[in-house]
Amino acid sequence: MEPGNVTRPSEFLLLGLSEDPQLQPLIYGLFLSMYLTTVLGNLLILLAIVSDPHLHTPMYFFLSNLSSVDIGLTSTTVPKMLVNIQTHSQLITYAGCITQMYFLLLFSGLDIFLLTVMAYDRYVAICYPLHYTVIIHHWLCGLLLLACWILGVLNSLLHTLMALRLSFCSHLEIPHFFCELDQVVHRACSDTFLNDMAIYVTAVLLAMGPLAGILFSYSKIISSIRAVPSARGKYKAFSTCTSHLSVVSLFYCTLLGVYLSSAVTQDWCSTAVASLMYTVVTPMLNPFIYSLRNEDIKRALRGLLGRASGRGPADPPL
């Protein structure tokens, strides 16, 4: 490899989901509607929690932060893709690519950590209900949220700073609709061994570690629910977990699909579609899962929409 062919690029080329010009209007309309639905849905959840004093509890405190993170996760990738389609350009600057990669790693990591903390919250609420307010107090909520942010920032900084040391050749096409870490690293001409090791190690520690914590929490929750004598009591206890369990399953299944598709097939379009699931589809579905399965959220949303329309809060059901 000649030194003259190795450089720090000024821009990358994002190939997107399809290079067919006839599909671009369809992709633009689909992504615009999904993005607006995601932002509006998560914003409504956030406003409902903030405006309803009954929802100022640890569980909804973490849910409001999850909604904020989901807005950030989608806003990291979709607006740039929409601009590229609108301007008929596939370019993203080197600085823009590194910045996008940093925030994508940050928000996806925060998603994982917050889902783990929410599982711990449900574990304490169901397994130790009498001690819940003593264990999960406001200081602990703040510390857990701070820990999530510290881990997310450190993980993002690690991969971003390691990517900055790489040199790139002239072939700078990224077969994706955003600057995904693995795709950017493997466009480098310099040695990527340390980057690959960092990706594998952090994937095991920061993805599988939290998953193990979630599975442990739910194994204890199921054991506690089985000990409840009445069927009504079992249903009431488990109903507080169904929304969270649905979101966890959706997030980890789509995340697993990304890595399985990239390992099994070399088709870049399949990998990009799999990535679409956890970066766009999952944040869009989360508000629907929590609002449809949670009576407290539905009541708060009715009150919020009632106040917005000038009719005052909705009357409580008889």
TORLUMRO-550342 format. One record per residue (C-alpha): residue in three letters; residue number from 1; x, y, z. Coordinates in Angstrom, 2 decimals, m for minus. Layout:
BEGIN
{res = ALA; n = NUM; px = X; py = Y; pz = Z};
...
# end
This chain:
BEGIN
{res = MET; n = 1; px = 0.00; py = 0.00; pz = 0.00};
{res = GLU; n = 2; px = 1.44; py = 3.35; pz = m1.03};
{res = PRO; n = 3; px = 1.45; py = 6.13; pz = 1.54};
{res = GLY; n = 4; px = m0.02; py = 8.52; pz = m1.02};
{res = ASN; n = 5; px = m3.22; py = 6.47; pz = m1.19};
{res = VAL; n = 6; px = m3.87; py = 6.71; pz = 2.55};
{res = THR; n = 7; px = m5.54; py = 9.82; pz = 3.93};
{res = ARG; n = 8; px = m8.14; py = 11.22; pz = 6.29};
{res = PRO; n = 9; px = m11.14; py = 11.69; pz = 3.98};
{res = SER; n = 10; px = m13.17; py = 14.85; pz = 3.61};
{res = GLU; n = 11; px = m16.42; py = 12.92; pz = 3.08};
{res = PHE; n = 12; px = m18.06; py = 9.50; pz = 2.82};
{res = LEU; n = 13; px = m20.72; py = 8.22; pz = 0.45};
{res = LEU; n = 14; px = m23.84; py = 6.71; pz = 2.10};
{res = LEU; n = 15; px = m25.46; py = 4.24; pz = m0.30};
{res = GLY; n = 16; px = m28.75; py = 4.17; pz = 1.64};
{res = LEU; n = 17; px = m31.37; py = 1.44; pz = 1.42};
{res = SER; n = 18; px = m31.65; py = 1.45; pz = m2.36};
{res = GLU; n = 19; px = m29.95; py = 3.13; pz = m5.30};
{res = ASP; n = 20; px = m33.06; py = 2.84; pz = m7.47};
{res = PRO; n = 21; px = m34.17; py = 6.45; pz = m8.20};
{res = GLN; n = 22; px = m37.79; py = 5.37; pz = m8.63};
{res = LEU; n = 23; px = m37.90; py = 4.12; pz = m5.01};
{res = GLN; n = 24; px = m36.50; py = 7.32; pz = m3.50};
{res = PRO; n = 25; px = m39.87; py = 9.18; pz = m3.20};
{res = LEU; n = 26; px = m41.40; py = 6.11; pz = m1.52};
{res = ILE; n = 27; px = m38.47; py = 5.77; pz = 0.89};
{res = TYR; n = 28; px = m38.59; py = 9.51; pz = 1.63};
{res = GLY; n = 29; px = m42.31; py = 9.46; pz = 2.42};
{res = LEU; n = 30; px = m42.03; py = 6.31; pz = 4.53};
{res = PHE; n = 31; px = m39.10; py = 7.59; pz = 6.60};
{res = LEU; n = 32; px = m40.62; py = 11.05; pz = 7.04};
{res = SER; n = 33; px = m43.87; py = 9.58; pz = 8.37};
{res = MET; n = 34; px = m42.00; py = 7.16; pz = 10.65};
{res = TYR; n = 35; px = m39.80; py = 9.95; pz = 11.99};
{res = LEU; n = 36; px = m42.73; py = 12.28; pz = 12.70};
{res = THR; n = 37; px = m44.64; py = 9.43; pz = 14.37};
{res = THR; n = 38; px = m41.62; py = 8.60; pz = 16.54};
{res = VAL; n = 39; px = m41.02; py = 12.18; pz = 17.66};
{res = LEU; n = 40; px = m44.70; py = 12.94; pz = 18.26};
{res = GLY; n = 41; px = m45.39; py = 9.65; pz = 20.07};
{res = ASN; n = 42; px = m42.41; py = 9.87; pz = 22.40};
{res = LEU; n = 43; px = m43.01; py = 13.57; pz = 22.99};
{res = LEU; n = 44; px = m46.61; py = 12.83; pz = 24.03};
{res = ILE; n = 45; px = m45.39; py = 10.16; pz = 26.47};
{res = LEU; n = 46; px = m42.85; py = 12.61; pz = 27.87};
{res = LEU; n = 47; px = m45.39; py = 15.44; pz = 28.26};
{res = ALA; n = 48; px = m47.99; py = 13.11; pz = 29.80};
{res = ILE; n = 49; px = m45.53; py = 11.97; pz = 32.47};
{res = VAL; n = 50; px = m44.31; py = 15.49; pz = 33.24};
{res = SER; n = 51; px = m47.83; py = 16.95; pz = 33.44};
{res = ASP; n = 52; px = m49.40; py = 14.22; pz = 35.62};
{res = PRO; n = 53; px = m48.24; py = 14.26; pz = 39.29};
{res = HIS; n = 54; px = m49.46; py = 10.66; pz = 39.71};
{res = LEU; n = 55; px = m46.75; py = 9.55; pz = 37.26};
{res = HIS; n = 56; px = m43.88; py = 11.19; pz = 39.15};
{res = THR; n = 57; px = m42.58; py = 7.79; pz = 40.25};
{res = PRO; n = 58; px = m39.30; py = 5.98; pz = 39.53};
{res = MET; n = 59; px = m40.84; py = 3.73; pz = 36.84};
{res = TYR; n = 60; px = m42.17; py = 6.67; pz = 34.83};
{res = PHE; n = 61; px = m39.05; py = 8.74; pz = 35.51};
{res = PHE; n = 62; px = m37.02; py = 6.10; pz = 33.64};
{res = LEU; n = 63; px = m39.72; py = 5.79; pz = 30.96};
{res = SER; n = 64; px = m39.59; py = 9.54; pz = 30.29};
{res = ASN; n = 65; px = m35.82; py = 9.31; pz = 29.86};
{res = LEU; n = 66; px = m36.25; py = 6.33; pz = 27.52};
{res = SER; n = 67; px = m38.65; py = 8.40; pz = 25.38};
{res = SER; n = 68; px = m36.12; py = 11.26; pz = 25.24};
{res = VAL; n = 69; px = m33.35; py = 8.85; pz = 24.22};
{res = ASP; n = 70; px = m35.55; py = 7.29; pz = 21.51};
{res = ILE; n = 71; px = m36.14; py = 10.74; pz = 20.01};
{res = GLY; n = 72; px = m32.38; py = 11.33; pz = 20.02};
{res = LEU; n = 73; px = m31.63; py = 7.90; pz = 18.51};
{res = THR; n = 74; px = m33.97; py = 8.43; pz = 15.56};
{res = SER; n = 75; px = m32.92; py = 12.07; pz = 15.09};
{res = THR; n = 76; px = m29.30; py = 10.96; pz = 14.72};
{res = THR; n = 77; px = m29.92; py = 9.04; pz = 11.50};
{res = VAL; n = 78; px = m33.25; py = 9.83; pz = 9.79};
{res = PRO; n = 79; px = m32.98; py = 13.64; pz = 9.20};
{res = LYS; n = 80; px = m29.65; py = 13.24; pz = 7.38};
{res = MET; n = 81; px = m31.10; py = 10.49; pz = 5.21};
{res = LEU; n = 82; px = m34.12; py = 12.67; pz = 4.36};
{res = VAL; n = 83; px = m31.86; py = 15.60; pz = 3.43};
{res = ASN; n = 84; px = m29.74; py = 13.34; pz = 1.20};
{res = ILE; n = 85; px = m32.81; py = 12.04; pz = m0.63};
{res = GLN; n = 86; px = m34.25; py = 15.56; pz = m1.01};
{res = THR; n = 87; px = m30.98; py = 16.99; pz = m2.37};
{res = HIS; n = 88; px = m30.18; py = 13.90; pz = m4.48};
{res = SER; n = 89; px = m26.86; py = 13.56; pz = m2.66};
{res = GLN; n = 90; px = m25.32; py = 10.62; pz = m0.83};
{res = LEU; n = 91; px = m22.47; py = 12.58; pz = 0.76};
{res = ILE; n = 92; px = m21.73; py = 13.03; pz = 4.44};
{res = THR; n = 93; px = m18.66; py = 14.89; pz = 5.68};
{res = TYR; n = 94; px = m15.97; py = 13.10; pz = 7.66};
{res = ALA; n = 95; px = m16.77; py = 15.21; pz = 10.74};
{res = GLY; n = 96; px = m20.48; py = 14.61; pz = 10.22};
{res = CYS; n = 97; px = m19.94; py = 10.86; pz = 9.93};
{res = ILE; n = 98; px = m17.86; py = 10.69; pz = 13.12};
{res = THR; n = 99; px = m20.41; py = 12.85; pz = 14.97};
{res = GLN; n = 100; px = m23.31; py = 10.70; pz = 13.78};
{res = MET; n = 101; px = m21.46; py = 7.54; pz = 14.82};
{res = TYR; n = 102; px = m20.78; py = 9.00; pz = 18.29};
{res = PHE; n = 103; px = m24.40; py = 9.93; pz = 18.99};
{res = LEU; n = 104; px = m25.72; py = 6.67; pz = 17.53};
{res = LEU; n = 105; px = m23.48; py = 4.71; pz = 19.91};
{res = LEU; n = 106; px = m24.46; py = 6.99; pz = 22.79};
{res = PHE; n = 107; px = m28.23; py = 6.73; pz = 22.35};
{res = SER; n = 108; px = m28.29; py = 3.01; pz = 21.53};
{res = GLY; n = 109; px = m26.15; py = 2.36; pz = 24.61};
{res = LEU; n = 110; px = m28.46; py = 4.50; pz = 26.75};
{res = ASP; n = 111; px = m31.42; py = 2.49; pz = 25.44};
{res = ILE; n = 112; px = m29.79; py = m0.73; pz = 26.66};
{res = PHE; n = 113; px = m28.82; py = 0.68; pz = 30.06};
{res = LEU; n = 114; px = m32.21; py = 2.29; pz = 30.70};
{res = LEU; n = 115; px = m34.04; py = m0.93; pz = 29.84};
{res = THR; n = 116; px = m31.80; py = m2.74; pz = 32.32};
{res = VAL; n = 117; px = m32.48; py = m0.17; pz = 35.06};
{res = MET; n = 118; px = m36.21; py = m0.41; pz = 34.37};
{res = ALA; n = 119; px = m36.02; py = m4.19; pz = 34.76};
{res = TYR; n = 120; px = m34.34; py = m3.70; pz = 38.15};
{res = ASP; n = 121; px = m37.07; py = m1.25; pz = 39.13};
{res = ARG; n = 122; px = m39.78; py = m3.82; pz = 38.31};
{res = TYR; n = 123; px = m37.80; py = m6.52; pz = 40.16};
{res = VAL; n = 124; px = m37.75; py = m4.48; pz = 43.38};
{res = ALA; n = 125; px = m41.40; py = m3.39; pz = 42.98};
{res = ILE; n = 126; px = m42.69; py = m6.97; pz = 42.66};
{res = CYS; n = 127; px = m40.25; py = m8.94; pz = 44.77};
{res = TYR; n = 128; px = m39.91; py = m6.37; pz = 47.60};
{res = PRO; n = 129; px = m43.10; py = m4.26; pz = 47.43};
{res = LEU; n = 130; px = m43.00; py = m3.20; pz = 51.10};
{res = HIS; n = 131; px = m39.44; py = m1.89; pz = 50.76};
{res = TYR; n = 132; px = m39.80; py = m0.41; pz = 47.27};
{res = THR; n = 133; px = m39.95; py = 3.25; pz = 48.31};
{res = VAL; n = 134; px = m37.00; py = 2.75; pz = 50.64};
{res = ILE; n = 135; px = m34.81; py = 1.01; pz = 48.05};
{res = ILE; n = 136; px = m35.79; py = 2.96; pz = 44.90};
{res = HIS; n = 137; px = m35.61; py = 6.51; pz = 46.23};
{res = HIS; n = 138; px = m34.96; py = 9.72; pz = 44.29};
{res = TRP; n = 139; px = m31.23; py = 9.74; pz = 44.97};
{res = LEU; n = 140; px = m30.84; py = 6.19; pz = 43.63};
{res = CYS; n = 141; px = m32.84; py = 7.08; pz = 40.50};
{res = GLY; n = 142; px = m30.52; py = 10.01; pz = 39.87};
{res = LEU; n = 143; px = m27.43; py = 7.89; pz = 40.44};
{res = LEU; n = 144; px = m28.67; py = 5.12; pz = 38.14};
{res = LEU; n = 145; px = m29.43; py = 7.63; pz = 35.40};
{res = LEU; n = 146; px = m26.00; py = 9.24; pz = 35.86};
{res = ALA; n = 147; px = m24.37; py = 5.80; pz = 35.64};
{res = CYS; n = 148; px = m26.23; py = 5.14; pz = 32.37};
{res = TRP; n = 149; px = m24.95; py = 8.39; pz = 30.89};
{res = ILE; n = 150; px = m21.38; py = 7.85; pz = 32.08};
{res = LEU; n = 151; px = m21.24; py = 4.33; pz = 30.59};
{res = GLY; n = 152; px = m22.85; py = 5.55; pz = 27.36};
{res = VAL; n = 153; px = m20.47; py = 8.49; pz = 26.96};
{res = LEU; n = 154; px = m17.37; py = 6.41; pz = 27.75};
{res = ASN; n = 155; px = m18.38; py = 3.69; pz = 25.29};
{res = SER; n = 156; px = m19.07; py = 6.26; pz = 22.55};
{res = LEU; n = 157; px = m15.84; py = 8.12; pz = 23.20};
{res = LEU; n = 158; px = m13.82; py = 4.89; pz = 23.12};
{res = HIS; n = 159; px = m15.02; py = 3.85; pz = 19.68};
{res = THR; n = 160; px = m15.03; py = 7.37; pz = 18.25};
{res = LEU; n = 161; px = m11.48; py = 8.17; pz = 19.36};
{res = MET; n = 162; px = m10.25; py = 4.80; pz = 18.08};
{res = ALA; n = 163; px = m11.93; py = 5.48; pz = 14.72};
{res = LEU; n = 164; px = m10.15; py = 8.85; pz = 14.49};
{res = ARG; n = 165; px = m6.76; py = 7.09; pz = 14.42};
{res = LEU; n = 166; px = m7.66; py = 5.12; pz = 11.28};
{res = SER; n = 167; px = m6.49; py = 6.02; pz = 7.79};
{res = PHE; n = 168; px = m8.77; py = 5.55; pz = 4.79};
{res = CYS; n = 169; px = m8.16; py = 4.79; pz = 1.14};
{res = SER; n = 170; px = m9.99; py = 6.26; pz = m1.81};
{res = HIS; n = 171; px = m12.94; py = 3.80; pz = m1.76};
{res = LEU; n = 172; px = m15.21; py = 5.48; pz = 0.79};
{res = GLU; n = 173; px = m18.64; py = 4.05; pz = 0.06};
{res = ILE; n = 174; px = m20.59; py = 3.01; pz = 3.17};
{res = PRO; n = 175; px = m23.30; py = 0.44; pz = 2.30};
{res = HIS; n = 176; px = m25.75; py = 1.85; pz = 4.82};
{res = PHE; n = 177; px = m28.09; py = 4.79; pz = 5.39};
{res = PHE; n = 178; px = m25.98; py = 6.04; pz = 8.33};
{res = CYS; n = 179; px = m22.40; py = 5.82; pz = 9.58};
{res = GLU; n = 180; px = m22.51; py = 2.50; pz = 11.39};
{res = LEU; n = 181; px = m19.38; py = 1.76; pz = 13.45};
{res = ASP; n = 182; px = m18.49; py = m1.60; pz = 11.91};
{res = GLN; n = 183; px = m18.99; py = m0.32; pz = 8.35};
{res = VAL; n = 184; px = m16.80; py = 2.74; pz = 8.95};
{res = VAL; n = 185; px = m14.02; py = 0.74; pz = 10.61};
{res = HIS; n = 186; px = m13.87; py = m1.77; pz = 7.75};
{res = ARG; n = 187; px = m13.49; py = 1.00; pz = 5.17};
{res = ALA; n = 188; px = m10.07; py = 1.79; pz = 6.69};
{res = CYS; n = 189; px = m6.77; py = 0.89; pz = 5.03};
{res = SER; n = 190; px = m4.83; py = 0.84; pz = 8.31};
{res = ASP; n = 191; px = m4.84; py = m2.02; pz = 10.82};
{res = THR; n = 192; px = m8.25; py = m2.40; pz = 12.51};
{res = PHE; n = 193; px = m7.37; py = m5.17; pz = 14.96};
{res = LEU; n = 194; px = m7.69; py = m2.95; pz = 18.05};
{res = ASN; n = 195; px = m10.95; py = m1.48; pz = 16.78};
{res = ASP; n = 196; px = m12.38; py = m4.96; pz = 16.15};
{res = MET; n = 197; px = m11.34; py = m6.12; pz = 19.60};
{res = ALA; n = 198; px = m12.93; py = m3.06; pz = 21.20};
{res = ILE; n = 199; px = m16.17; py = m3.70; pz = 19.29};
{res = TYR; n = 200; px = m16.34; py = m7.35; pz = 20.35};
{res = VAL; n = 201; px = m15.41; py = m6.72; pz = 24.00};
{res = THR; n = 202; px = m17.83; py = m3.84; pz = 24.49};
{res = ALA; n = 203; px = m20.58; py = m5.76; pz = 22.68};
{res = VAL; n = 204; px = m20.21; py = m8.62; pz = 25.17};
{res = LEU; n = 205; px = m19.90; py = m6.40; pz = 28.24};
{res = LEU; n = 206; px = m22.41; py = m3.67; pz = 27.41};
{res = ALA; n = 207; px = m25.03; py = m5.72; pz = 25.54};
{res = MET; n = 208; px = m24.89; py = m9.24; pz = 26.93};
{res = GLY; n = 209; px = m24.15; py = m8.04; pz = 30.49};
{res = PRO; n = 210; px = m27.34; py = m5.95; pz = 30.71};
{res = LEU; n = 211; px = m29.30; py = m8.73; pz = 28.99};
{res = ALA; n = 212; px = m28.14; py = m11.15; pz = 31.70};
{res = GLY; n = 213; px = m29.29; py = m8.64; pz = 34.33};
{res = ILE; n = 214; px = m32.70; py = m8.31; pz = 32.66};
{res = LEU; n = 215; px = m33.13; py = m12.10; pz = 32.44};
{res = PHE; n = 216; px = m32.13; py = m12.48; pz = 36.11};
{res = SER; n = 217; px = m34.63; py = m9.79; pz = 37.15};
{res = TYR; n = 218; px = m37.46; py = m11.45; pz = 35.26};
{res = SER; n = 219; px = m36.60; py = m14.90; pz = 36.55};
{res = LYS; n = 220; px = m37.04; py = m13.53; pz = 40.09};
{res = ILE; n = 221; px = m40.20; py = m11.66; pz = 39.07};
{res = ILE; n = 222; px = m41.77; py = m14.82; pz = 37.63};
{res = SER; n = 223; px = m40.88; py = m16.77; pz = 40.77};
{res = SER; n = 224; px = m42.53; py = m14.11; pz = 42.94};
{res = ILE; n = 225; px = m45.64; py = m13.94; pz = 40.75};
{res = ARG; n = 226; px = m46.04; py = m17.72; pz = 40.86};
{res = ALA; n = 227; px = m46.17; py = m17.49; pz = 44.66};
{res = VAL; n = 228; px = m49.17; py = m15.10; pz = 44.53};
{res = PRO; n = 229; px = m52.24; py = m17.16; pz = 45.51};
{res = SER; n = 230; px = m54.96; py = m15.45; pz = 43.44};
{res = ALA; n = 231; px = m55.16; py = m15.29; pz = 39.65};
{res = ARG; n = 232; px = m56.19; py = m11.63; pz = 39.87};
{res = GLY; n = 233; px = m53.11; py = m10.83; pz = 41.95};
{res = LYS; n = 234; px = m50.87; py = m12.61; pz = 39.46};
{res = TYR; n = 235; px = m52.39; py = m10.71; pz = 36.56};
{res = LYS; n = 236; px = m52.08; py = m7.36; pz = 38.33};
{res = ALA; n = 237; px = m48.43; py = m7.99; pz = 39.23};
{res = PHE; n = 238; px = m47.42; py = m9.15; pz = 35.77};
{res = SER; n = 239; px = m49.38; py = m6.41; pz = 33.97};
{res = THR; n = 240; px = m46.91; py = m3.83; pz = 35.29};
{res = CYS; n = 241; px = m44.11; py = m5.66; pz = 33.41};
{res = THR; n = 242; px = m45.71; py = m6.51; pz = 30.07};
{res = SER; n = 243; px = m44.93; py = m3.17; pz = 28.38};
{res = HIS; n = 244; px = m41.29; py = m3.23; pz = 29.46};
{res = LEU; n = 245; px = m40.91; py = m6.89; pz = 28.52};
{res = SER; n = 246; px = m42.37; py = m6.18; pz = 25.06};
{res = VAL; n = 247; px = m39.95; py = m3.30; pz = 24.48};
{res = VAL; n = 248; px = m36.95; py = m5.36; pz = 25.69};
{res = SER; n = 249; px = m37.91; py = m8.26; pz = 23.42};
{res = LEU; n = 250; px = m38.38; py = m5.97; pz = 20.42};
{res = PHE; n = 251; px = m35.10; py = m4.11; pz = 20.98};
{res = TYR; n = 252; px = m32.89; py = m7.14; pz = 21.57};
{res = CYS; n = 253; px = m34.49; py = m9.23; pz = 18.81};
{res = THR; n = 254; px = m33.88; py = m6.49; pz = 16.24};
{res = LEU; n = 255; px = m30.37; py = m5.87; pz = 17.57};
{res = LEU; n = 256; px = m29.64; py = m9.59; pz = 17.32};
{res = GLY; n = 257; px = m31.06; py = m9.57; pz = 13.80};
{res = VAL; n = 258; px = m28.53; py = m6.91; pz = 12.76};
{res = TYR; n = 259; px = m25.53; py = m8.96; pz = 13.84};
{res = LEU; n = 260; px = m26.90; py = m12.25; pz = 12.53};
{res = SER; n = 261; px = m27.68; py = m10.74; pz = 9.14};
{res = SER; n = 262; px = m24.22; py = m9.18; pz = 8.88};
{res = ALA; n = 263; px = m22.58; py = m12.47; pz = 9.87};
{res = VAL; n = 264; px = m24.67; py = m14.76; pz = 7.65};
{res = THR; n = 265; px = m25.00; py = m12.66; pz = 4.49};
{res = GLN; n = 266; px = m22.80; py = m10.18; pz = 2.65};
{res = ASP; n = 267; px = m25.87; py = m8.42; pz = 1.22};
{res = TRP; n = 268; px = m25.50; py = m4.84; pz = 2.49};
{res = CYS; n = 269; px = m29.17; py = m4.08; pz = 1.83};
{res = SER; n = 270; px = m30.30; py = m6.85; pz = 4.23};
{res = THR; n = 271; px = m28.00; py = m5.53; pz = 6.96};
{res = ALA; n = 272; px = m29.25; py = m1.97; pz = 6.45};
{res = VAL; n = 273; px = m32.88; py = m3.10; pz = 6.70};
{res = ALA; n = 274; px = m32.09; py = m5.02; pz = 9.90};
{res = SER; n = 275; px = m30.44; py = m1.89; pz = 11.35};
{res = LEU; n = 276; px = m33.53; py = 0.08; pz = 10.39};
{res = MET; n = 277; px = m35.54; py = m2.05; pz = 12.83};
{res = TYR; n = 278; px = m33.69; py = m1.00; pz = 15.99};
{res = THR; n = 279; px = m32.78; py = 2.56; pz = 15.00};
{res = VAL; n = 280; px = m36.18; py = 3.63; pz = 13.62};
{res = VAL; n = 281; px = m38.94; py = 1.04; pz = 14.00};
{res = THR; n = 282; px = m38.38; py = 0.18; pz = 17.67};
{res = PRO; n = 283; px = m38.35; py = 3.83; pz = 18.90};
{res = MET; n = 284; px = m41.52; py = 4.41; pz = 16.83};
{res = LEU; n = 285; px = m43.35; py = 1.43; pz = 18.39};
{res = ASN; n = 286; px = m42.34; py = 2.07; pz = 22.01};
{res = PRO; n = 287; px = m44.96; py = 4.82; pz = 22.67};
{res = PHE; n = 288; px = m47.70; py = 2.60; pz = 21.24};
{res = ILE; n = 289; px = m46.64; py = m0.33; pz = 23.43};
{res = TYR; n = 290; px = m46.62; py = 1.76; pz = 26.61};
{res = SER; n = 291; px = m49.80; py = 3.69; pz = 25.84};
{res = LEU; n = 292; px = m51.87; py = 0.68; pz = 24.77};
{res = ARG; n = 293; px = m50.82; py = m1.56; pz = 27.66};
{res = ASN; n = 294; px = m50.68; py = 0.96; pz = 30.49};
{res = GLU; n = 295; px = m53.84; py = 2.44; pz = 32.01};
{res = ASP; n = 296; px = m51.91; py = 5.17; pz = 33.87};
{res = ILE; n = 297; px = m50.35; py = 6.43; pz = 30.63};
{res = LYS; n = 298; px = m53.70; py = 6.30; pz = 28.82};
{res = ARG; n = 299; px = m55.33; py = 8.33; pz = 31.60};
{res = ALA; n = 300; px = m52.50; py = 10.88; pz = 31.56};
{res = LEU; n = 301; px = m52.70; py = 11.18; pz = 27.77};
{res = ARG; n = 302; px = m56.45; py = 11.74; pz = 27.92};
{res = GLY; n = 303; px = m55.90; py = 14.47; pz = 30.51};
{res = LEU; n = 304; px = m53.11; py = 16.06; pz = 28.46};
{res = LEU; n = 305; px = m55.16; py = 16.06; pz = 25.26};
{res = GLY; n = 306; px = m58.20; py = 17.32; pz = 27.18};
{res = ARG; n = 307; px = m56.26; py = 20.28; pz = 28.55};
{res = ALA; n = 308; px = m54.77; py = 20.97; pz = 25.12};
{res = SER; n = 309; px = m58.24; py = 21.10; pz = 23.56};
{res = GLY; n = 310; px = m59.51; py = 23.39; pz = 26.32};
{res = ARG; n = 311; px = m61.94; py = 20.89; pz = 27.80};
{res = GLY; n = 312; px = m59.98; py = 20.37; pz = 31.00};
{res = PRO; n = 313; px = m58.84; py = 17.00; pz = 32.32};
{res = ALA; n = 314; px = m60.86; py = 13.96; pz = 31.37};
{res = ASP; n = 315; px = m63.38; py = 12.79; pz = 33.93};
{res = PRO; n = 316; px = m62.36; py = 9.65; pz = 35.79};
{res = PRO; n = 317; px = m64.24; py = 6.49; pz = 34.77};
{res = LEU; n = 318; px = m67.16; py = 5.46; pz = 37.05};
# end
